[in-house]
C-alpha cells in the first residue's frame, strides 16, 4: 500500500469517525456511515465507491444541520474548541519561554505561564493571551526607552569626553610652549652666569654681578613649580576622561553581551534547549549550498518517539515536556560532533548528518535509538519505555530541502502505521 493511499484512507476514517460522533446525526445516516467504516485495515484501501458514499453522507449531514440549526453538533464543536484552546495555551507558554523581559514584566509573564499550566478554562486562555500581548507591547516600549536613554548617555559621554580631550590637548600645548620658554630663559641665565664668573676677578664683585641672575632663577623656579601643578591637574583630567571612556565601554559591552545572549536564545527551542526549526533551516541551507557545488553525501533523519501522545494523555503535558527534554539531551549527546540536531515539530526531532560515511551515520542512528530506548522514565510509580522510530533520506538529483523534508514528513506517517522502534534508511 503506497503512502498516499494510506494517508487518504486514514483521512477518510478520521472524517467518518468525526461525523459519527455527532450526537444529533439521524439514525439512518449513522447506520450507513457505520457500514462504510466497517472494514479491515489489512485489506486494500477503500474503493472509490465507498469514498463517494462517505462524501454523500457528509453532504446530507451538512444540509440537515444548515436547515435545522438546533441540531448543530454543539458537543463536538465544544470538544474541538477545547483542543484548540489547549493548543493555544501550550503555544502561548512556549512563546513566553522565548521572551526575554526582566523586572516586573518578566515576573508577570512567568505568573501567566504558571496559570496557563494549571488552568483549563478557555476564557482564561483568551484573557491570558491578551494580557501577554499587552505585556509584550509594554516591555517593547520600555526596552525602546532604555535603548534611547543608553544612546543619549553614550552621546553625552562621548561629547563630554571629546570636549575634555580637546581642552586638555590645548592646555597641554600651552604648557609645553611655556616650559620651553622657561628652559630657554634658564639656558640664557646659565650662560650669563658662566660669563660673569669668567670675567670677574674678586668674590665681592662676583656676588654683586650674579645676584640679579639668581633672582631671575628664583622666579623661573617658581614658574616651573606652577607649571608642574598645572600638569598634575591636566593629568587628573586625563584620568577622569579615561575612567569615563572605560565606564562607557563597560556599559556597551553589557548591552552587547545581552544582545548576543538574546541572539543565541532565539536559535534555541525554549523547552529542549537544542536548535529550533528556524536555526536548523539556516544550517540546512548552508549545507545545501555546499551540496549544490560538490554533490557530497547530504543526509537527514527524522526521529519520532513512538506513541508519545500516551504520556501526555495519561500523565499530563508536564510529564511529556520532561520526557522531551531528556530525549533531546540524549540525542544531542550522541550526535555531538557527528550531526546537527533540532526540534522539528511537536515531539519530532530532525538530524543533519555531518559525516560523509553512510555506514557511520546509520550506526549513529542505531546508537541513538538504543540510548533513547534504555532511558529510565518513571511517572506516578510506573516505568515507561520510550522507543524511537527513525526515517532517513539523502539529497538526490535536483532535490531541494523542501523536497527531502516533505518525503520525510510523509514517510514518517507511514512508519507509524507499523511497529515501533523502526529504522528506515532510504
Steps between C-alpha positions, in 0.01 A plus 500: 500500500664830397527793738247725320235228500561428867474868593179539298356191665591631846345837417176335387485299822568810708230701324251218531567454871466876555162498329397194698565681830232761426226438757227645277583289194183331361488120565485409129814700416671358810430139388618569146813662634574207729471263203762700309738512796487122560796359311836334571807731492707213363293496180541731206401867543136586467381508149369805322135405562547494877672839492214645291246356744678665791502837319128455431431441869700811582286693253180375662624584850598853393155559348328372814702723730469803270118470487466410871739716708376340823656174384845660485768277647570721800668222699746421225572868440557538870752216496676643193510847653639358822782334306570826320517690829728234646729539200483878534592471867800281420622729222455803724716336768770431239480861386546626855810279530647677197439848641790660683344770716635568846360679803128533566398410142708183511341404832148557364575285194629222726178521703292471181698193391441337839126570483482363145656173614243465778176636347270340241247782458493613136394851598803526725725397210361786290547745788856381557572536127382860504698568819812349343465717191459809716808408706701444182398845375581657837832317519593602146421864575701482823798344322476763228511775764795330668681476167436869431625591846811292439563672166450840661740400776753386241467823303528714814800306628673509164437874462627566853804278455579652160470850648728405787758355266492809277533731800780288644677497164492882474619547859774242455625684193500830690688343792754355262564842344533660843739230623712539187515876564605444863769254396626755244516773766681265739751421227563870447545563872744210529705638210498851653605363838786307345613816318490706822700238685761497221535882483489585874827507696372547858238323705316816612474614140374152397233500768378840387488399132318168545240617756255615226557172317417301813179702548396418143577131562280511810211645296546234233502231771162624624367494142619139462323405824177663378537319166541169683178568695312576178637181339382300803151648455509413131604144589203472738271620223644240263443229762139616542445486124652151490270382779199641313603318183557177696156526661346563160677196353383282791140611445527437128646152564210421738250593228696302244507192723126526559443534125719195431314304768168594338633402158615164635170445682311575177673198341396255773178317565377638835402158635780266394782759467615355168473677163151608395350456153616842375859446611502154342370646173798736490741211562331291232510783246876535554552124461274498191707778341812288549323192363401690186867572431668170585211247508623333818291272722237725658262298718220580745316286752162560664479356852153438643432358850246220470156546661626809680150646522417227755733668752324835459154346518573270793741704713449859381688748282760572769605135493517510121711816510738341749535192279567715192778684683670174597462352151638816338800506735569133428484546123716813517764321707520206256499726193776724640751585221319255270180688418287808556186422700189719530142478617300465180140521620304374799684190623704451181871572458704554184866402456740633238792258467844664481694184415523392135521129583155347451573194714631720781179705494283190509688371805452839664123482442491149645700609803259790561206258485662272757585786735147644489349153538701441818400827670345427844177701487276474805168681543271447799698192603459352153806411293458618141720400205516743210617369163607706203419447134745646249451574133805619305532624144775673301504770234483373145506652151310832505373472860437810706480508881121519475496188282697290749314633804170433324597139432604455862177647641289288267704188564500527879121481497526174309751374757259560787249259344734207570698392802706730720878553517541489122804614304440568131803601295414629155 
